[in-house]
Amino acid sequence: MNVLWRLLATAVVVIVAGSFLATQAEASSVVSCSQRFPQAEWVLVSDGDVAVYATGVPDAMAERFGREIAISSDWITDDIGPFEAVVCLVGDDAAYIGDQFASGSIGFHAHMDLEDRLLVLETERPLFVGPAAAYGLTHHALWQSNGDEAFPEPLASVVAQWYRARVLERLDQYHHDAKIMNFFDTESAVNWFRSDISVENIFDADTAINWTASAQLPIHNWIPEGNFTAVGDFVNFAVSEYGSEILLETRGDVWSRIEGEWKAALRADLTGRDTPTTDWVFGVAIAIAIVGVAVVAIGLGLYSKHRKKERVATPPPMPGFFSEN
């Protein structure tokens, strides 16, 4: 009888364990580099929740990229939570892999598939690999933290920009840029989250922000060299004020409120006072007046110097001076 119970208990454990493993395998939809690109020979660079593979990349360069990716993935895990992804690094010898992601005259640079948890990066420009990996992995983490569903955009891209800026160590520079661009703006809401986001239009206040205007695209190709922006300073402010938990906030009204606080903090940091002020307008007016007076004075001086003078009458020649005698 005891033997029967033991066999029954063993069968139950095996069934439960098998069901659990099957569920885990179904939940994890990670696609490996060799599965997606079987024609290439892939070398494992680093293993773990974020696995990195390389093809056509020198070993030393691949190890360097692996270290950079590990740093950013650790940051993202600490702030957003655990996630899975496979990073495929493509070198010059395997450039044909990127042909399927090229579009017209735009060649392959970076590709992410959020459903398959795949990130593919070309390594022709080594300085952009680490920042591009941080940007792409952030999208993967946000997608998975949202129950494998699309995270609101442009919020996801803005959070990704923060990690990219951290990899580049440019947060101080971006904070300076944000202060300068915010100087002449007096609106609490700024439309700097849109498809053509750039440093030049971050503080375009023509329309209000719609923080949940769209959602992440499951498949996305982008050019890492073309998505540099100082917007990471905004997320840096939000995290410093509310902690990394704010990164998972999906309500647009909450982020709009934080944006107003950020812009007020930028003005306070630049002007040295916590309350809004327009005193600078008077100072600018005086400066313009001084410059205007100087320009007028210079103009009058040049005019008096070069104005047309009356021609002195020429006296008649001496009598007989031109005579032929």
C-alpha positions as CSV (number, residue, x, y, z in Angstrom):
1,M,0.0,0.0,0.0
2,N,2.9,2.4,0.9
3,V,4.5,1.6,-2.4
4,L,1.3,2.5,-4.2
5,W,1.0,5.8,-2.4
6,R,4.6,6.6,-3.2
7,L,4.1,5.9,-6.9
8,L,1.0,8.0,-6.9
9,A,2.8,10.9,-5.2
10,T,5.7,10.6,-7.6
11,A,3.3,10.7,-10.6
12,V,1.6,13.8,-9.2
13,V,5.0,15.6,-8.7
14,V,6.1,14.7,-12.2
15,I,2.8,15.9,-13.7
16,V,2.9,19.2,-11.8
17,A,6.6,19.8,-12.6
18,G,6.0,19.0,-16.2
19,S,3.0,21.4,-16.4
20,F,5.1,24.1,-14.7
21,L,8.0,23.7,-17.1
22,A,5.7,23.7,-20.1
23,T,4.0,26.9,-18.8
24,Q,7.4,28.5,-18.3
25,A,8.6,27.5,-21.8
26,E,5.4,28.9,-23.3
27,A,5.7,32.1,-21.3
28,S,9.3,32.6,-22.4
29,S,9.2,33.4,-26.1
30,V,12.9,34.3,-26.4
31,V,14.2,33.6,-29.9
32,S,17.9,32.9,-30.2
33,C,20.2,34.5,-32.8
34,S,20.8,31.1,-34.4
35,Q,17.1,30.5,-34.7
36,R,16.5,33.7,-36.4
37,F,19.7,33.7,-38.5
38,P,20.7,30.1,-39.0
39,Q,23.0,30.9,-41.9
40,A,25.5,32.6,-39.6
41,E,27.9,31.1,-37.0
42,W,27.2,32.7,-33.6
43,V,29.5,32.9,-30.7
44,L,28.2,33.3,-27.1
45,V,29.7,36.5,-25.6
46,S,27.8,36.5,-22.3
47,D,24.9,34.4,-20.9
48,G,22.1,35.2,-18.5
49,D,18.7,36.8,-18.7
50,V,20.2,39.1,-21.3
51,A,22.3,36.9,-23.5
52,V,24.7,38.4,-26.0
53,Y,25.9,36.6,-29.2
54,A,28.1,37.9,-32.0
55,T,28.9,36.9,-35.5
56,G,31.7,38.5,-37.6
57,V,32.9,40.5,-34.7
58,P,36.5,40.3,-33.4
59,D,36.6,38.6,-29.9
60,A,38.1,41.6,-28.1
61,M,35.4,44.0,-29.5
62,A,32.7,41.5,-28.7
63,E,33.8,41.2,-25.1
64,R,33.9,45.0,-24.9
65,F,30.3,45.2,-26.2
66,G,29.3,42.5,-23.8
67,R,30.6,44.5,-20.8
68,E,28.8,47.6,-21.9
69,I,25.5,45.7,-22.4
70,A,25.9,44.1,-19.0
71,I,26.2,47.5,-17.3
72,S,23.1,48.9,-18.8
73,S,21.1,45.7,-18.4
74,D,22.0,45.7,-14.7
75,W,20.8,49.3,-14.4
76,I,17.5,48.5,-16.1
77,T,16.9,45.4,-14.0
78,D,17.5,47.3,-10.8
79,D,15.1,50.1,-11.8
80,I,12.4,48.4,-13.8
81,G,12.7,44.7,-12.9
82,P,14.0,41.5,-14.3
83,F,13.5,40.9,-18.1
84,E,14.8,38.6,-20.8
85,A,16.4,39.5,-24.1
86,V,18.8,38.2,-26.7
87,V,21.3,40.6,-28.3
88,C,22.7,39.7,-31.7
89,L,25.8,41.7,-32.6
90,V,26.5,41.7,-36.3
91,G,29.9,42.4,-37.7
92,D,31.1,43.3,-41.2
93,D,31.6,39.7,-42.2
94,A,27.9,39.0,-41.6
95,A,26.5,42.3,-43.0
96,Y,24.1,40.3,-45.2
97,I,22.0,39.7,-42.1
98,G,21.0,43.3,-42.0
99,D,19.8,43.3,-45.6
100,Q,16.3,42.2,-44.5
101,F,16.0,45.2,-42.2
102,A,17.1,47.8,-44.8
103,S,14.6,50.2,-46.2
104,G,15.4,51.9,-49.5
105,S,18.5,54.0,-49.1
106,I,18.4,53.5,-45.3
107,G,20.7,50.6,-44.4
108,F,20.5,48.4,-41.3
109,H,21.5,49.9,-38.0
110,A,19.4,48.5,-35.1
111,H,16.4,46.2,-35.0
112,M,14.2,45.1,-32.1
113,D,11.5,42.6,-31.9
114,L,9.7,42.9,-28.5
115,E,7.5,39.9,-28.9
116,D,10.5,37.6,-29.7
117,R,12.6,39.5,-27.1
118,L,15.3,40.0,-29.8
119,L,17.7,42.9,-30.3
120,V,19.9,43.0,-33.4
121,L,22.7,45.6,-33.7
122,E,25.3,46.3,-36.3
123,T,28.8,47.0,-34.9
124,E,30.3,49.1,-37.8
125,R,30.1,52.1,-35.5
126,P,31.5,50.8,-32.1
127,L,30.7,54.0,-30.2
128,F,27.0,53.6,-30.8
129,V,26.6,49.9,-29.8
130,G,26.5,50.4,-26.0
131,P,24.0,53.4,-26.1
132,A,21.9,51.6,-28.7
133,A,21.8,48.4,-26.6
134,A,20.7,50.5,-23.6
135,Y,17.9,52.1,-25.6
136,G,16.6,48.8,-27.1
137,L,16.8,46.8,-23.8
138,T,14.8,49.5,-22.0
139,H,12.0,49.0,-24.5
140,H,12.2,45.3,-23.9
141,A,12.0,45.7,-20.1
142,L,9.1,48.1,-20.3
143,W,7.2,45.8,-22.7
144,Q,7.7,42.8,-20.3
145,S,6.9,44.8,-17.2
146,N,3.6,45.8,-18.8
147,G,2.5,42.2,-19.1
148,D,4.1,41.7,-22.6
149,E,1.9,44.4,-23.9
150,A,2.8,47.8,-25.5
151,F,4.0,50.5,-23.1
152,P,2.7,54.0,-23.8
153,E,4.7,56.1,-26.2
154,P,6.4,58.5,-26.3
155,L,7.0,57.7,-22.6
156,A,8.8,54.4,-23.3
157,S,11.3,56.1,-25.7
158,V,11.9,58.9,-23.2
159,V,12.8,56.5,-20.5
160,A,15.0,54.7,-23.0
161,Q,16.8,58.0,-23.7
162,W,17.6,58.3,-20.0
163,Y,19.5,55.0,-20.0
164,R,21.2,56.0,-23.3
165,A,22.4,59.3,-21.8
166,R,23.7,57.4,-18.7
167,V,25.8,55.1,-20.9
168,L,27.2,58.2,-22.7
169,E,27.7,60.0,-19.4
170,R,25.9,63.1,-20.9
171,L,23.3,63.8,-18.2
172,D,25.2,66.9,-17.0
173,Q,25.5,68.3,-20.5
174,Y,21.8,67.6,-21.2
175,H,20.8,69.3,-18.0
176,H,22.7,72.4,-19.2
177,D,21.0,72.2,-22.6
178,A,17.6,71.9,-21.0
179,K,18.1,75.0,-18.8
180,I,19.1,77.1,-21.8
181,M,16.3,76.0,-24.0
182,N,13.8,76.4,-21.2
183,F,14.9,80.0,-20.5
184,F,12.4,81.8,-22.7
185,D,9.5,79.4,-22.2
186,T,6.8,80.3,-19.6
187,E,4.3,77.5,-20.4
188,S,3.9,74.6,-18.0
189,A,3.4,72.0,-20.8
190,V,5.7,71.6,-23.7
191,N,5.2,69.5,-26.9
192,W,8.6,67.9,-27.1
193,F,7.3,64.3,-27.4
194,R,6.6,63.7,-31.0
195,S,7.9,61.7,-33.9
196,D,10.5,64.4,-34.9
197,I,11.8,64.8,-31.3
198,S,15.2,66.5,-31.2
199,V,17.2,68.9,-29.2
200,E,15.9,71.8,-31.3
201,N,12.2,71.3,-30.6
202,I,12.2,70.0,-27.1
203,F,10.7,73.3,-25.9
204,D,8.2,73.9,-28.6
205,A,5.1,75.0,-26.7
206,D,2.6,75.2,-29.6
207,T,0.5,72.3,-28.3
208,A,0.0,70.3,-25.1
209,I,1.7,66.9,-24.6
210,N,-0.3,63.8,-25.0
211,W,1.8,61.3,-23.0
212,T,-0.2,58.3,-24.1
213,A,-0.7,59.4,-27.7
214,S,0.5,56.0,-29.0
215,A,2.1,52.7,-27.9
216,Q,5.3,50.8,-28.5
217,L,5.6,49.0,-31.9
218,P,6.4,45.3,-31.5
219,I,8.9,45.5,-34.3
220,H,11.0,48.6,-34.7
221,N,14.1,49.7,-36.7
222,W,16.0,52.8,-35.9
223,I,19.3,54.6,-36.4
224,P,21.2,55.1,-33.1
225,E,23.1,58.1,-34.5
226,G,19.9,59.9,-35.2
227,N,18.0,59.7,-31.9
228,F,20.2,61.9,-29.6
229,T,18.2,64.2,-27.5
230,A,18.5,66.0,-24.1
231,V,15.1,64.7,-22.9
232,G,16.9,62.2,-20.6
233,D,17.2,65.1,-18.2
234,F,13.5,65.1,-17.6
235,V,13.5,61.4,-16.6
236,N,16.5,62.0,-14.4
237,F,14.6,64.7,-12.6
238,A,11.6,62.4,-12.2
239,V,13.7,59.6,-10.8
240,S,15.5,61.9,-8.4
241,E,12.2,63.2,-7.0
242,Y,10.1,60.1,-7.0
243,G,12.4,57.1,-7.2
244,S,12.8,54.6,-9.9
245,E,9.3,53.3,-9.3
246,I,8.0,56.3,-11.4
247,L,9.5,54.6,-14.5
248,L,6.6,52.2,-14.5
249,E,3.9,54.9,-14.2
250,T,1.7,54.9,-17.3
251,R,-0.8,57.7,-16.5
252,G,-0.2,60.8,-18.7
253,D,-1.5,63.3,-16.1
254,V,1.1,62.2,-13.6
255,W,3.9,62.8,-16.1
256,S,2.4,66.1,-17.1
257,R,2.5,67.3,-13.5
258,I,6.1,66.1,-13.1
259,E,7.0,68.0,-16.3
260,G,5.7,71.2,-14.9
261,E,7.8,70.6,-11.8
262,W,10.8,69.9,-13.9
263,K,10.4,73.1,-15.9
264,A,10.0,75.2,-12.8
265,A,13.1,73.5,-11.3
266,L,15.1,74.3,-14.5
267,R,14.1,78.0,-14.3
268,A,15.0,78.1,-10.6
269,D,18.3,76.5,-11.3
270,L,19.1,79.0,-14.0
271,T,17.8,82.2,-12.3
272,G,18.7,81.3,-8.7
273,R,15.1,81.9,-7.4
274,D,12.2,79.5,-6.8
275,T,9.4,81.8,-8.0
276,P,8.8,82.6,-11.6
277,T,10.1,86.0,-12.7
278,T,10.1,88.2,-15.7
279,D,12.8,90.6,-14.4
280,W,15.0,89.4,-17.2
281,V,12.7,91.2,-19.7
282,F,13.7,94.6,-18.3
283,G,17.4,93.7,-18.4
284,V,17.1,92.4,-22.0
285,A,15.3,95.6,-23.0
286,I,18.1,97.8,-21.5
287,A,20.7,95.7,-23.3
288,I,18.9,96.0,-26.6
289,A,18.6,99.8,-26.1
290,I,22.3,100.1,-25.4
291,V,23.1,98.1,-28.5
292,G,20.7,100.2,-30.6
293,V,22.2,103.5,-29.5
294,A,25.6,102.2,-30.3
295,V,24.5,101.1,-33.7
296,V,22.9,104.5,-34.4
297,A,26.0,106.3,-33.3
298,I,28.3,104.2,-35.5
299,G,25.9,104.7,-38.4
300,L,25.9,108.5,-38.0
301,G,29.6,108.6,-37.7
302,L,30.1,106.6,-40.9
303,Y,27.5,108.8,-42.7
304,S,29.2,112.1,-41.7
305,K,32.6,110.7,-42.7
306,H,31.5,109.5,-46.1
307,R,28.7,111.8,-47.0
308,K,29.0,113.6,-50.4
309,K,30.9,116.9,-50.1
310,E,30.3,119.9,-52.3
311,R,32.9,120.2,-55.1
312,V,35.1,123.3,-54.9
313,A,34.8,125.4,-58.0
314,T,37.8,125.2,-60.2
315,P,39.3,128.7,-61.0
316,P,39.7,129.6,-64.7
317,P,43.1,129.0,-66.2
318,M,45.6,131.8,-66.5
319,P,45.3,133.8,-69.7
320,G,47.6,132.5,-72.4
321,F,48.6,129.4,-70.3
322,F,47.3,127.0,-72.9
323,S,48.4,129.2,-75.8
324,E,50.3,127.5,-78.7
325,N,52.6,130.4,-79.1
